[in-house]
Amino acid sequence: MKDRIKELRKALGLSQAKFGERIGSSGSSIANYEVGISTPLKSVVTAICKEFNVSETWLRTGEGEMFNQEVDEIT
């Protein structure tokens, strides 16, 4: 997961500090996830997926697309 967090952050063009700020974590926590010192809690994974519209399956396993498909609302 560490490589995918870094890949996502870079794809979004965010620093570790800005990425962390968006999900309620510190830049140092993001750095620790990216180098594998620590693994994010489920609540952090959920926050990443919700904030950035990321597929949890992709984030956890690398399978599928990085971003969830947006569904047009039927009016």
N, C-alpha and C positions, 0 to 999 in steps of 0.2 A: 504494500500500500504506500510505502514511503516514496517510491518513484512516481506513483500516480498523483500524489498530493503535490509534489514538485512540478510535475508536468502540467497539472491543472493550474497551479498558481502562475506559472510562466505563460500559459496560454491566455490567461486573463490579464497578463501584464501588471501583476501586483507584486509589491515587495512582501517579504515575510510579515513585516509589521502591519501593512495594510490588509493583507489576507486575514491575519489573526484578528485585527480590529473588526472586520466584517462578520466574523463568527464568534466573537466574544472571547478570543484567546490572545495570548501574547505572541509577539514575533519570535521570542525564544522557544516557545512551545512548538510553533510551526517548524522552526529550525530543527528541533529535536525529533519531530515526526519525520522530516525529510531525510535525516541521516540515520534513522532507525534507533535512536537512543530510547525513544518511547513510542508507544502505539496509542493513537487517539481512542478515547472512550467512545462508546456508542453514541452518546449525546453530541460529541464533537463531529462524528461522521454524519449524524443526522443534520446538524447545523450546516456543514459543508454542502450536503446535498440540497437542502432547502434554500440556502442563500444563493447558490450558484446554479441551481437547476441541473445538478449532476446525478447521473445514475448511480445508485448505491451499489448495484452489481458491478459496474465498471470500477468504481472506487475500491471496492473490496477485492475483486478478482481479476480485473483487467478485461473481462469479457463484455462484449457489446460496445455501444457508443458511449463516449464521454458524457455527452449531455442528453437529458431526456428530451424526447420529441414534444414540441408544443402542440396542444390540441386546440384548434379553433373552436370557440364557443358557438353553439347553434343559437341563432336569435329568432 
